[in-house]
């Protein structure tokens, strides 16, 4: 083989390797974009404009009814449960929606700021926790964790607070 043929053969094998690598990266990129779309829907955050997703991956979250979207808020609900238990433990009294939203914003500012409607989302998640038996309401709009919530979070509440409101 001449030097020119050897050079052509090396270039051919390099091109094949680069094409395989390029295809693998394309598949990985598509998978990452699909994952990003799912996470953005779950947390109700906007995808930055610098990231272009194919039209088939772009689903408008607003078209999905709340009952379908609420299944994706397990992370928000667990964060809210922890916040409510912590606030009630420190204060020794129930907390209201405003206290919960304020504390959620303090702890998870990036998530809060990227939610399309944080007040509605947080309020609905808190009501869901109450409906599931993790919270009790001594009066409308005020919440206190039940024993089930305390066991879930793994924190001890002040006995005087727990006895006063349950």
Beta strands, then each sheet from edge to edge (+ up, - down):
strand 1: 95-96
strand 2: 135-136
strand 3: 142-145
sheet 1: 1+ 3- 2+
end
